[in-house]
Each structure stands twice: as structure tokens, then as C-alpha cells.
Amino acid sequence: MSILDSAIDPTAPGYAANRAALVERLAELDAALDQARAGGGEKYVSRHHARGKLLPRERIELLIDADSPFLELSPVAAYGTDFPVGASVVTGIGVVEGVECLIVANDPTVRGGAVNPWSLAKTRRAGEIALANRLPMVNLVESAGADLPTQAEIFIPGGRVFRDLTRLSAAGIPTVSVVFGNATAGGAYVPGMSDHVIMIRDRSQVYLAGPPLVKMATGEVTDDESLGGAAMHAGTSGLADYLAEDERDGIRLARQCVRRLNWRKQGPAPRTAVPQPPKYDPEELLGIVSSDLKVPFDPRAVLARILDGSDFDEFKPAYGDSLVTGWGELHGYPVGVLANARGVLFSAEAQKAAQFIQLANASDTPLVFLQNTTGYMVGTEYEQRGIIKHGALMINAVSNSTVPHLTVNLGASYGAGNYGMCGRAYEPRFLFTWPNAKSAVMGPAQLAGVLSIVARQAAAARGRDYDEESDAAMRMMVEQQIESQSGALFLSGRLYDDGVIDPRDTRTVLGLCLSAIHNGPVRGADGFGVFRH
């Protein structure tokens, strides 16, 4: 065992400043989460309750096992857009009858649960997670179908939601739908494509077109119940497998369906049944990361507060020391860790990472990437030493690794360093962000400076004087734009991660993800293609 030694002084001025800055970001996160939980607002929530109906999170609370956690995913989707925070759908992982399930619940208090571009993206991401991690999916359906003003953005890609449901079924991953109200037009295909369907008497209405549209299209005069009521689908069309008496009975039947799945995990069980907690207080994570992201920090201080027993066997500690690599356990699951130490990745770090990733694949060990990088080193000396081919070596290894990857952005994630440290484009099973973190092509000042240099060179090439006043205004505008567009909430609002998390919850979140991942097999890659040397 190699127990990490981590001495943090909570009374130090630097620690206090760091903590204060992160607490401020956490307050912003809490405000965004409050917006998401508010749904369509008090008026529509009250109207929904007055009809004897439950809210989406209330339905989820009844569905999952008592006192079990629910890992909500992408909770601030659509933040900073014209759509309500949360994107009118709740997604996450919860335990139902002892089975970890991916749960999707429409929020009918927001435009009747209509699907907009961000709710579509959020739902599709939920399907990706279910398929990649072999998680049964439970849909809690109440949707008015497509948000018509944005139909051009959702109609064609929206078909993938139904395709994904059938692919889950084909892969032997069960799907369950409980219909709580309207499931109209495209929304009707969610129960239509599910393995198990539950409808609620006098509540569920499932049809491709409602009575008004049927009359317009065919001239037929009909009513909701005859056209798509729960009793009709249970007794005539056969679309409903179970007929519930009310919402709670529908949830009871959903739990019954999951209980009868005879579900077994395919991945190995945790190595330790009762893992040791870290030897250091996770509360101290709030003061470790500098409020100035240009100031590096030692990721071992983070590892000491999230790994079981603070036990970490470092790999190549004296070589490529801007990247910390090594082995540990999280909630009993073995993991390999890659964590940025001083931000910049050099050739040695890239080669070390590629070897370590190969070793993790050889031993079928999941990888955890802790990002805090400004990217790969630039400059004549480093280009001549082969930084491109060595960076490509690392990115090749990340791209072709098949063990599960989990990524957390702790601070900065800039440039190709985002790629080498398994950013969103490299399909980690899960990716989370701390509230202070940023991600972009490069830092705001650097990007504005590059544009300024290019503009100066263009003016010189034309023989024109350069307007310094306009340059200063341009740089300020660009810096402000990049600063706002690289922030954690902005990026999470566009689903570039699976959620912004409180640093103190990092160990718990990663543990829940590792448990979910092990529903499927955990196997390393057989080959990595051609490595340039």
C-alpha cells in the first residue's frame, strides 16, 4: 500500500481565497438547479398537482428503492438558452428493485412536456448511457410530442430516440414505459418501441393524432378514450401490457416489471465489500484548486480525498511529472488514474500516458481522467522533439481504449489537452465538471491575443496603420465572450458534460458511475492501431 500524504492548511490565506471563489460558483450552480427543479413555474406546478398528478421527480422518488441515491444527469441542460433550465425532462440513474436503471421522466409542467432541441439531446444522451453501460431503461412518459416552433431542429434527428429504444431491446437491455398522460404523435412511439408498457386508466392517452387532427385528415369524429385511452389499448389494441388504476399503481407495476427481469451484472463485483473511506476530509476539496486557473495544484491532494483509504500506487512518478498516473480503488472498484499536475503536457507525459492506458487495457481496469490542462506544449524546441506525434500517440491510446473511461474536469481543459485527457468527443462513459472549471480552444487572453496578432499582420501586409483603440476593444470583447462561453454552467447547458457537481460529491458520483458501468462487461482493447515513434 502507498498511502498519500496530503497536508492542507485550511487557515492559510490562499486556501481561504480558493474556497470562497468555489463557494461562489456553487451558489450559482444551486440557483441553476433551483430553476430546473421549478419546472414550468409555480402556476403550472400547482395546476398539475390540482389534477391529482405527480411531478417528474416525485414519480422518480416513488419508483426507486427507498433511501437509495438518484444520480441526476445533465440537470442544467438548456441553461443560457431560450428554453427552461432542465430542458423539460429529468434523466438519471436510480436503483429499482435492486437493479440500476436509466430513468427518463418528461416534465409536463413545461409546455406539456413537449420535446425541444435540448430535451431531445438530453434524452438521446440518456439512451447512449443506457446502451454503453447495459442499464435497463424506464421511461416515465407524459409528453405533448414535438415543440412545433422548433420542429425543423428536432423532427429528423428525433427519430433516433425510437431507433435507440429498439437497439436497447435488440442488445438484451430491457425498456419499460409508464404513460401518465398524453403521449402524442412521436411521443406515442416511446411506449410503442418499449418492451413493457403500463398505462393508467382514464389518464393515459396514446395516439398518433388526436381527435381534431383525425377529423381534419379523415373526416372521422372520435373521442380521446376511443382513439387512444388506456382501457382501449389494454383490451383492444394490445399496446398496453398492464392497466394501472392510478399513478402510484403504475409505478408499482413498473417496479414489478423490473423485479421480474432476472437482471444480473456482467462486470466483476467490487474487490472490497466495505471499502475504507479516504483518510482526508473531502470538505477540503473546496480550497485545493486555485481560484486562478493559471496557478497549478497537486492532483494527489484530490486523489487523497476521493480514493479508498487514500491508497495510490503511482506509476512512473519521476518521469513526465506534469501528468500523475497510477492505480487505486474507488468504492472497491480498481481504477487507473491520469491526472494533470502542472497543466502543460510534454512529450514525456504523452508517452507515459499511452503506456499507462495500454496497461489498463491489458488488465481490464477502468480509467479515471482528472483534467486540469492548458494543452500540449508549443514552440520550436518542442515541435522538433516531436510533440505532435507524441500527442497523437496519447490521443490514439485514448481513442482506441475500450475499458470504461470516467472524466472529471477539475479546472482547465484547453486545446488538444481536452482530447488527450478524454474530453466529450472521446466518449467517456461519464463526464462531470467542477463549478470552477473551464473548457475552450485556449484561454480567453491567449485567444484574443492570437486574433490581435493576426489582425496586425494583415494590416501590415496591406501597408495600413493598425488601430490600437479598436484592437483593445476587440480584445476585451473576445475575452469576455470566451470567458462566458467556457464556463461550467454554459457548457453543461449544452450537454458537453453529464453534470456540474459539487467537488465534495466527486467520490460518491464516481462510485455510482462505476457501479453502473459494471452492469456490462469490462474488457480492454486488443489493439491500438499504428503508433508513430
C-alpha positions, -999 to +999 in steps of 0.1 A: +000+000+000+011+036-008-009+060+014-009+095+000+004+122+023-016+154+020-011+184+043-037+211+037-038+241+059-074+254+060-062+286+078-039+296+050-049+328+031-046+310-003-069+282+008-095+306+021-095+326-011-098+294-032-126+281-011-145+314-012-143+315-050-156+279-053-184+285-028-195+315-050-196+291-081-215+266-060-241+292-052-245+299-090-249+261-095-276+259-068-295+287-084-295+269-117-306+237-101-334+255-084-346+268-118-345+232-131-365+218-102-391+246-105-402+231-139-427+254-156-431+275-125-455+277-095-486+283-117-482+251-138-469+230-109-500+239-088-523+231-117-506+198-123-509+189-086-546+200-086-553+174-112-540+147-088-508+142-108-472+139-096-442+159-107-414+140-125-391+140-096-419+128-073-425+099-097-389+090-097-388+091-059-416+066-058-400+044-085-366+040-070-358+019-039-364+037-006-334+057+007-314+048-024-295+076-043-306+090-076-277+103-098-294+130-119-277+136-153-275+169-172-297+187-147-289+222-161-294+213-197-306+243-218-290+267-193-284+300-210-307+293-239-343+303-247-356+271-231-362+265-194-333+251-174-335+213-173-349+211-208-384+198-197-371+163-189-354+146-160-328+119-166-306+099-143-296+066-127-315+051-099-319+017-082-352-001-088-358-034-070-320-037-067-314-030-104-296+001-116-318+017-142-315+047-165-347+067-159-362+093-182-391+114-169-409+141-190-418+173-172-454+181-182-454+214-164-431+228-192-452+232-224-469+199-217-436+180-217-431+189-254-398+179-269-374+208-278-339+206-292-323+204-258-347+178-243-340+158-274-303+160-269-307+151-232-329+121-239-305+109-266-276+111-242-296+091-217-300+064-243-263+064-251-255+059-214-281+031-211-266+012-241-229+018-232-234+006-196-261-020-201-287-003-180-324-011-183-343+020-192-375+032-176-395+060-193-420+079-173-439+094-202-461+124-204-454+145-235-473+166-260-449+155-287-426+179-306-423+215-297-438+228-330-419+261-333-386+242-333-398+212-353-372+219-380-344+212-354-360+181-339-381+162-364-353+145-384-328+138-355-357+129-332-362+096-349-330+084-333-348+082-299-371+055-312-342+038-330-322+038-298-350+022-279-352-007-304-314-011-303-315-014-265-341-041-268-320-059-295-290-058-272-310-075-245-314-044-224-350-041-213-371-010-217-402-001-196-426+027-202-452+041-179-476+065-196-490+091-171-509+113-196-506+123-232-482+105-255-490+121-287-476+118-323-439+109-320-444+105-282-466+075-289-437+056-303-419+056-269-443+031-254-447+016-289-410+008-290-407-004-254-406-040-241-430-034-213-459-008-213-480+004-184-510+027-189-532+044-163-570+041-165-587+074-175-553+092-176-532+077-204-539+089-240-517+074-266-523+081-303-505+093-334-531+120-339-557+135-316-594+138-324-591+172-341-563+161-364-581+128-372-612+148-382-591+171-404-573+142-420-601+116-425-633+133-415-639+108-386-654+121-354-640+103-324-630+109-287-598+106-267-608+074-249-619+055-281-589+067-300-561+062-275-574+056-240-557+032-216-586+008-214-588+006-252-550-001-255-552-027-228-582-045-242-584-038-279-551-026-295-529-046-271-503-017-268-507-017-230-494-047-212-507-036-178-536-013-168-529+007-136-556+024-116-537+055-107-501+069-109-489+051-078-503+018-091-485+025-124-452+030-106-458-002-085-463-021-118-431-006-132-412-018-102-428-052-106-416-054-143-380-046-132-382-072-104-391-098-129-362-091-153-339-115-135-312-090-141-275-098-135-245-077-138-218-089-162-189-069-148-168-080-118-180-071-083-161-046-061-128-060-048-137-048-013-172-052+001-168-024+026-142+000+012-122+023+035-131+060+032-103+084+023-081+094+052-086+131+045-117+153+047-135+158+013-146+192+026-110+204+019-115+198-018-131+233-019-098+250-011-074+229-032-080+242-067-067+278-072-092+305-079-068+315-107-067+285-131-032+296-143-019+285-109-013+247-108-022+224-079-011+189-070-038+164-080-026+140-054-043+162-029-076+155-047-068+118-050-062+116-013-098+128-007-116+105-032-097+072-034-104+043-009-081+047+021-062+074+002-042+045-012-025+053-045+003+034-063+019+059-086+033+048-120+065+064-133+064+092-107+098+107-117+091+106-155+067+131-172+058+145-138+033+170-153+010+140-155+002+119-125-006+083-133-013+053-110-036+027-095-061+029-068-097+018-058-130+037-057-158+022-036-140-011-040-136-009-078-100-009-092-092+021-113-063+036-132-059+074-128-045+100-151-044+135-135-028+167-148-003+182-124+011+214-139-013+219-168+010+215-198+015+181-215+050+175-229+063+146-249+072+126-219+038+129-204+021+119-236+043+088-240+038+079-203+000+082-207-001+060-238+018+032-220-004+035-189-036+033-210-023+002-226-015-013-192-050-005-180-065-022-211-043-053-206-057-056-170-093-047-179-091-017-155-114+013-159-097+047-162-104+080-144-092+112-161-089+143-139-085+172-162-066+204-155-046+211-187-038+240-209-029+216-237+003+202-253+034+223-252+041+246-282+073+261-296+101+253-319+121+231-295+090+210-287+079+207-323+114+195-332+113+169-304+080+155-318+053+169-297+027+163-325+035+126-329+037+121-291+004+139-285-010+118-313+003+087-295-016+096-264-048+105-283-046+072-303-044+053-270-074+072-256-094+068-288-089+030-290-090+021-253-121+000-246-121-001-208-146+024-194-134+059-190-147+085-165-137+121-168-138+150-144-128+185-153-113+199-121-100+232-135-090+239-171-094+218-202-080+236-231-069+227-266-059+192-276-052+185-240-090+181-237-088+154-263-058+136-248-075+137-214-107+121-228-130+150-234-166+146-246-155+139-282-137+107-270-169+093-255-161+087-218-189+067-202-195+097-179-180+132-178-186+157-149-173+192-142-165+211-111-182+245-109-150+265-113-138+246-144-135+260-179-130+245-214-122+261-247-098+261-276-075+282-254-077+307-226-095+340-232-064+362-231-045+338-254-073+336-279-078+374-280-040+378-284-038+355-313-066+373-331-048+406-324-015+393-339-033+380-370-051+413-375-018+433-371-001+411-396-029+415-421-028+453-417+010+453-422+006+432-453-017+458-468+005+487-457-021+501-434-017+516-399-031+495-371-059+509-350-048+503-314-080+516-299-101+492-320-077+464-311-081+470-274-119+470-278-118+438-298-096+420-273-118+430-244-149+418-263-133+385-273-120+378-238-155+385-223-171+362-249-147+333-244-148+337-206-186+334-206-187+305-232-160+284-215-177+283-181-190+252-165-227+261-165-226+273-201-210+241-213-232+219-192-263+237-205-252+225-240-247+189-227-209+189-231-208+171-198-232+149-177-235+175-150-217+201-129-210+186-094-200+198-060-163+188-056-172+172-022-195+148-041-168+136-065-161+103-048-198+094-045-206+104-081-177+083-094-187+054-072-222+054-085-209+056-121-185+027-115-213+006-101-235+014-131-207+006-156-202-029-141-237-039-153-219-047-185-186-064-192-153-045-186-128-055-212-096-039-226-087-034-262-070-060-283-051-034-304-044+003-308-036+008-345-003+023-356+017+043-331+042+069-346+076+068-329 
